[in-house]
Amino acid sequence: MTGEEYRAAVLDVAFLAACAVNDTVPDAERVGKMDPEKLFKAADRHMLTGITAMALESAGVRDDAFTQAKGKAVFKAAAFDAERGAVLAKFEEEGIMYAPMKGCVLKELYPKLGMRQMSDNDILYDDTRTHDVKAIMESLGFSAGPSFGRGVHDHYFKPPVLNFEMHRSLFGVGQNVKFVEYYKDVKSRLIRNEGSRYGYHFSDEDFYIYMIAHEYKHYSGSGTGLRSLLDTYVFLKKKGEGLDWSHIAGELEKLDISAFEEQNRSLAMRLFSGDELTGADIEMLDYIASSGTYGTWANRAKNQVARKGRAGYLFSRMFLPLRTMKTLYPVLDAVPVLLPFCWIFRLVKALITKPRKVLFQLKAAFR
């Protein structure tokens, strides 16, 4: 698939996703011109196969790959719902503060189950209860990931498809300093759920602020895809008119992401409403289209070189700070003087096991 063909397929995915969330039947003539294989590849890269399948079906078009993808999306969404209910019931029993985040909340705003696909569920919890959470998750059949106890969250896996990210904090070491400071005392920004002793949630305004901050983290790093843009549209379509925009504007200013939010909102509302895009919208959409759901190494390298310069980028990739190296080599917790040896070991290992990735980063710095 050429670059132009991929871009056209991404625009087709956006069109079909818009039809699905706006409950309109896609134009039959436009659908008839779409290449199912290219469409599927683009939808899959942006984690929108389920919603694309639903739009196609509303137009009377069925494709085996899309049908299977929709079935998996619906199954996974239902499995997450059931398992999350069991996890949070245990948290209530054990007196552990919790707050579902991101996709767990956004999926409820989509018209149908499975439209908002998720690779994991994110739940914020009281960070003093890490080992209690581990005991609960293991009692429910989950296994902790290898980085347990390090970083801002722990991964828990349960076959065949379940992945939970249990967050001690929303932003952490090595991430945007303003975001880390803003969400340091995140519980003070939460509201307790009605009828619950330990469940919490953001107000609509604060949820939107966090959603934009999280999206910016990815956008300014490796990039982010159409799914995030669709989240913005669905959220604002449901909640936009009732939001306190003066509060939102003030908080976005504190986080220094006002300009990003404005452009992101402009693109989301125009793209999924079918309105004509501005030049700035098109530029942002091209970047998002190239990123996919989880971004790309090319975007990450380009963004870091722009911020740090070539030498700064290469230095930062070769000599990770101690706090980051500790997550890779736990021995540094006890013996931090081994840091230089771990740098050398990491570099040699990368040259042996990932030579293409090393070469790519060198090329990115000097491109």
C-alpha positions as CSV (number, residue, x, y, z in Angstrom):
1,M,0.0,0.0,0.0
2,T,1.5,3.4,-1.0
3,G,1.4,6.4,1.2
4,E,-1.4,8.0,-0.7
5,E,-3.4,4.7,-0.6
6,Y,-2.9,4.5,3.1
7,R,-4.0,8.1,3.7
8,A,-7.1,7.5,1.6
9,A,-7.9,4.4,3.6
10,V,-7.5,6.3,6.9
11,L,-9.9,9.0,5.7
12,D,-12.4,6.2,4.8
13,V,-12.0,4.8,8.3
14,A,-12.7,8.2,9.8
15,F,-15.8,8.6,7.5
16,L,-17.2,5.2,8.6
17,A,-16.4,5.8,12.3
18,A,-18.3,9.1,12.0
19,C,-21.3,7.4,10.4
20,A,-21.3,4.8,13.3
21,V,-21.2,7.3,16.2
22,N,-23.6,9.7,14.4
23,D,-26.0,6.8,13.6
24,T,-26.1,7.5,9.9
25,V,-25.9,5.0,7.0
26,P,-22.6,5.4,5.0
27,D,-23.0,6.5,1.4
28,A,-23.2,3.4,-0.7
29,E,-21.3,4.8,-3.7
30,R,-18.3,5.8,-1.5
31,V,-18.4,2.4,0.3
32,G,-18.4,0.6,-3.0
33,K,-15.1,2.3,-4.0
34,M,-13.3,1.2,-0.8
35,D,-10.7,-1.5,-0.9
36,P,-11.6,-3.9,2.0
37,E,-8.0,-5.1,2.5
38,K,-6.5,-1.6,2.6
39,L,-9.4,-0.4,4.8
40,F,-8.9,-3.2,7.3
41,K,-5.2,-2.5,7.6
42,A,-5.8,1.2,8.3
43,A,-8.6,0.5,10.7
44,D,-6.5,-2.1,12.5
45,R,-3.6,0.2,12.9
46,H,-5.9,2.8,14.5
47,M,-7.8,0.2,16.6
48,L,-11.1,1.0,14.9
49,T,-11.9,-2.3,13.2
50,G,-15.0,-3.0,15.4
51,I,-16.7,0.4,14.7
52,T,-15.7,0.3,11.0
53,A,-17.3,-3.2,10.7
54,M,-20.5,-1.8,12.3
55,A,-20.7,1.1,9.9
56,L,-20.1,-1.3,6.9
57,E,-22.8,-3.6,8.1
58,S,-25.3,-0.8,8.4
59,A,-24.7,-0.2,4.7
60,G,-25.3,-3.9,3.9
61,V,-21.6,-4.7,3.5
62,R,-20.1,-7.8,5.2
63,D,-16.5,-8.8,5.1
64,D,-15.0,-11.8,6.9
65,A,-12.1,-9.9,8.4
66,F,-14.2,-7.1,9.7
67,T,-16.9,-9.5,11.0
68,Q,-14.4,-11.4,13.0
69,A,-12.8,-8.2,14.3
70,K,-16.2,-6.9,15.4
71,G,-16.9,-10.2,17.2
72,K,-13.6,-10.0,19.0
73,A,-14.1,-6.4,20.0
74,V,-17.6,-7.1,21.4
75,F,-16.3,-10.2,23.3
76,K,-13.4,-8.3,24.7
77,A,-15.5,-5.3,25.8
78,A,-18.0,-7.6,27.6
79,A,-15.1,-9.6,29.2
80,F,-13.5,-6.4,30.5
81,D,-16.8,-5.2,31.9
82,A,-17.4,-8.4,33.8
83,E,-13.8,-8.6,35.1
84,R,-13.6,-5.0,36.0
85,G,-16.8,-5.4,38.0
86,A,-15.3,-8.3,40.0
87,V,-12.0,-6.3,40.6
88,L,-13.8,-3.2,41.8
89,A,-16.1,-5.2,44.1
90,K,-13.0,-6.7,45.7
91,F,-11.6,-3.1,46.1
92,E,-14.8,-2.1,47.9
93,E,-14.6,-5.1,50.2
94,E,-10.9,-4.4,51.1
95,G,-11.4,-0.6,51.4
96,I,-9.1,0.4,48.6
97,M,-9.7,3.7,46.8
98,Y,-10.1,3.3,43.1
99,A,-11.1,5.4,40.0
100,P,-11.5,3.9,36.5
101,M,-9.8,6.0,33.9
102,K,-9.6,6.6,30.1
103,G,-11.3,3.9,28.0
104,C,-13.2,2.5,31.0
105,V,-15.2,5.7,31.1
106,L,-15.2,6.7,27.4
107,K,-16.6,3.4,26.2
108,E,-19.9,4.3,28.0
109,L,-20.4,7.3,25.7
110,Y,-20.3,5.3,22.5
111,P,-23.6,4.1,21.0
112,K,-22.8,0.3,21.1
113,L,-20.7,-2.2,22.9
114,G,-17.5,-2.9,21.1
115,M,-17.3,0.5,19.3
116,R,-14.6,1.8,21.6
117,Q,-11.9,-0.9,21.5
118,M,-9.4,-1.2,24.3
119,S,-6.2,-3.1,24.7
120,D,-6.4,-2.7,28.5
121,N,-8.3,-1.2,31.4
122,D,-6.7,1.6,33.4
123,I,-7.6,2.0,37.1
124,L,-6.1,4.5,39.5
125,Y,-5.8,3.3,43.1
126,D,-4.4,4.2,46.5
127,D,-0.7,3.7,46.1
128,T,-0.2,2.6,49.7
129,R,-2.1,-0.6,48.8
130,T,0.1,-2.0,46.0
131,H,0.7,-5.4,47.6
132,D,-3.0,-5.7,48.6
133,V,-4.0,-5.0,45.0
134,K,-1.5,-7.7,43.8
135,A,-3.1,-10.2,46.1
136,I,-6.6,-9.3,44.9
137,M,-5.6,-9.6,41.2
138,E,-3.9,-12.9,41.7
139,S,-6.9,-14.2,43.6
140,L,-8.9,-13.4,40.5
141,G,-6.6,-15.3,38.2
142,F,-4.3,-12.5,37.0
143,S,-0.5,-12.5,36.8
144,A,1.6,-9.5,37.5
145,G,3.9,-8.2,34.8
146,P,7.7,-8.3,35.2
147,S,8.0,-4.6,36.1
148,F,5.7,-5.0,39.2
149,G,6.3,-2.3,41.8
150,R,8.2,0.1,39.4
151,G,6.9,3.0,37.4
152,V,3.5,4.6,37.5
153,H,1.5,1.5,37.0
154,D,1.6,-2.3,37.2
155,H,0.4,-4.6,34.4
156,Y,-1.8,-7.6,35.2
157,F,-2.6,-10.2,32.6
158,K,-5.3,-12.9,32.4
159,P,-5.7,-15.2,29.4
160,P,-6.9,-15.0,26.8
161,V,-7.2,-11.2,26.3
162,L,-7.4,-9.3,29.6
163,N,-4.8,-6.7,30.5
164,F,-5.3,-4.3,33.4
165,E,-3.0,-1.3,34.1
166,M,-3.3,-0.5,37.8
167,H,-2.0,3.1,38.3
168,R,-0.3,4.4,41.4
169,S,-0.3,7.8,39.7
170,L,-1.3,9.3,36.4
171,F,2.0,10.7,35.4
172,G,5.5,9.9,36.8
173,V,9.2,10.2,36.6
174,G,10.6,11.2,33.2
175,Q,7.2,12.5,32.0
176,N,6.0,16.1,31.5
177,V,7.0,17.9,34.8
178,K,3.9,20.1,34.8
179,F,1.7,17.1,34.4
180,V,3.4,15.3,37.2
181,E,3.1,18.3,39.6
182,Y,-0.6,19.0,38.6
183,Y,-1.7,15.4,39.3
184,K,0.6,14.8,42.3
185,D,-2.4,14.9,44.7
186,V,-4.9,13.5,42.2
187,K,-7.4,12.4,44.9
188,S,-8.1,16.0,45.7
189,R,-9.5,16.4,42.1
190,L,-11.8,13.4,42.4
191,I,-15.4,13.0,43.4
192,R,-16.7,10.0,45.3
193,N,-19.2,7.8,43.5
194,E,-22.7,7.9,44.8
195,G,-23.5,4.8,46.7
196,S,-19.8,3.8,47.0
197,R,-17.3,4.2,49.9
198,Y,-14.1,3.8,47.8
199,G,-15.0,4.5,44.2
200,Y,-14.2,7.9,42.7
201,H,-14.4,9.7,39.4
202,F,-13.4,13.0,37.8
203,S,-16.0,15.8,37.1
204,D,-16.7,16.0,33.4
205,E,-14.4,19.0,33.1
206,D,-11.5,17.4,34.9
207,F,-12.0,14.2,32.9
208,Y,-11.7,16.2,29.7
209,I,-8.6,18.0,31.0
210,Y,-6.9,14.7,31.9
211,M,-8.0,13.2,28.6
212,I,-6.3,16.0,26.7
213,A,-3.2,15.8,28.9
214,H,-2.9,12.1,28.3
215,E,-3.4,12.5,24.6
216,Y,-0.8,15.3,24.4
217,K,1.7,13.0,26.2
218,H,1.4,10.5,23.3
219,Y,1.0,13.1,20.5
220,S,4.2,14.9,21.5
221,G,6.1,11.6,22.0
222,S,5.5,8.9,19.5
223,G,2.2,10.2,18.1
224,T,-1.4,9.1,18.6
225,G,-4.0,7.8,16.3
226,L,-7.6,8.3,15.1
227,R,-9.1,6.5,18.1
228,S,-8.0,9.3,20.5
229,L,-9.4,11.9,18.1
230,L,-12.7,10.0,17.9
231,D,-12.8,9.9,21.8
232,T,-12.6,13.7,21.8
233,Y,-15.5,14.0,19.3
234,V,-17.7,11.5,21.2
235,F,-17.0,13.1,24.6
236,L,-17.7,16.6,23.4
237,K,-20.8,15.6,21.4
238,K,-22.2,14.1,24.6
239,K,-20.8,16.6,27.2
240,G,-19.6,19.7,25.4
241,E,-22.6,22.0,25.9
242,G,-22.7,21.4,29.7
243,L,-19.0,21.9,30.4
244,D,-17.6,24.8,32.3
245,W,-15.2,26.0,29.6
246,S,-13.8,28.8,31.7
247,H,-12.6,26.2,34.3
248,I,-11.2,24.1,31.5
249,A,-9.4,27.0,29.8
250,G,-7.7,28.0,33.1
251,E,-6.5,24.5,33.9
252,L,-5.2,23.9,30.3
253,E,-3.3,27.1,30.6
254,K,-1.6,25.8,33.8
255,L,-0.6,22.6,31.9
256,D,0.6,24.6,28.9
257,I,-1.6,22.6,26.4
258,S,-4.2,25.2,25.5
259,A,-3.1,25.5,21.9
260,F,-3.0,21.7,21.4
261,E,-6.5,21.3,22.9
262,E,-7.9,24.0,20.6
263,Q,-6.4,22.4,17.5
264,N,-7.2,18.9,18.6
265,R,-10.9,19.9,19.2
266,S,-11.1,21.8,15.9
267,L,-9.9,18.7,14.0
268,A,-12.1,16.2,15.9
269,M,-15.3,18.2,15.5
270,R,-14.7,19.0,11.8
271,L,-13.5,15.6,10.8
272,F,-16.3,13.5,12.4
273,S,-19.0,16.1,11.6
274,G,-18.1,16.0,7.9
275,D,-17.1,19.7,7.8
276,E,-14.3,21.1,5.7
277,L,-10.9,20.9,7.3
278,T,-8.6,23.9,7.7
279,G,-4.9,23.8,6.6
280,A,-3.9,23.4,10.3
281,D,-6.4,20.5,10.6
282,I,-5.0,18.7,7.6
283,E,-1.4,19.0,8.9
284,M,-2.4,17.6,12.3
285,L,-4.5,14.8,10.7
286,D,-1.5,13.8,8.5
287,Y,0.6,13.4,11.6
288,I,-2.1,11.4,13.4
289,A,-2.7,9.2,10.3
290,S,1.0,8.3,10.2
291,S,1.1,7.5,13.9
292,G,-1.4,4.7,14.5
293,T,-2.8,4.0,17.9
294,Y,0.5,3.7,19.7
295,G,2.7,6.1,17.6
296,T,5.9,5.3,15.8
297,W,9.6,5.3,16.5
298,A,10.1,7.7,13.6
299,N,7.7,10.2,15.3
300,R,9.4,9.8,18.7
301,A,12.9,10.3,17.1
302,K,11.8,13.3,15.1
303,N,10.1,15.0,18.1
304,Q,13.0,14.4,20.4
305,V,15.6,15.6,17.9
306,A,13.5,18.8,17.5
307,R,13.5,19.3,21.3
308,K,17.0,18.2,22.2
309,G,19.1,18.5,19.0
310,R,21.0,15.6,17.4
311,A,23.7,15.3,20.1
312,G,21.2,15.7,22.9
313,Y,18.9,13.0,21.4
314,L,21.7,10.5,21.0
315,F,23.0,11.2,24.5
316,S,19.6,10.7,26.0
317,R,19.1,7.4,24.2
318,M,22.5,6.0,25.2
319,F,22.6,7.3,28.8
320,L,19.2,6.9,30.4
321,P,18.8,8.6,33.8
322,L,19.2,6.5,37.0
323,R,15.5,6.6,37.7
324,T,14.7,5.0,34.3
325,M,17.5,2.5,34.4
326,K,16.2,1.2,37.8
327,T,13.1,0.0,36.0
328,L,15.3,-2.0,33.6
329,Y,17.9,-3.2,36.0
330,P,16.5,-3.5,39.6
331,V,20.0,-4.2,40.9
332,L,20.5,-0.4,40.7
333,D,18.1,0.1,43.6
334,A,20.6,-1.6,45.9
335,V,23.9,-0.7,44.0
336,P,23.5,2.5,42.1
337,V,27.2,2.7,41.4
338,L,26.7,0.0,38.8
339,L,24.9,2.5,36.6
340,P,27.9,3.0,34.1
341,F,28.2,-0.8,33.7
342,C,24.5,-1.1,33.1
343,W,24.7,1.6,30.4
344,I,27.4,-0.4,28.6
345,F,25.6,-3.7,29.0
346,R,22.4,-2.1,27.6
347,L,24.2,-0.7,24.6
348,V,26.0,-3.9,23.8
349,K,22.8,-5.9,24.2
350,A,21.0,-3.5,21.8
351,L,23.7,-3.8,19.2
352,I,23.5,-7.6,19.3
353,T,19.7,-8.1,19.6
354,K,18.3,-5.0,18.0
355,P,20.8,-3.7,15.5
356,R,18.2,-2.4,13.1
357,K,16.6,-0.3,15.8
358,V,20.0,1.2,16.8
359,L,20.7,1.9,13.1
360,F,17.3,3.5,12.7
361,Q,17.9,5.9,15.7
362,L,21.2,6.9,14.3
363,K,19.7,7.6,11.0
364,A,16.8,9.6,12.7
365,A,19.3,11.8,14.4
366,F,21.1,12.8,11.2
367,R,18.3,12.8,8.8
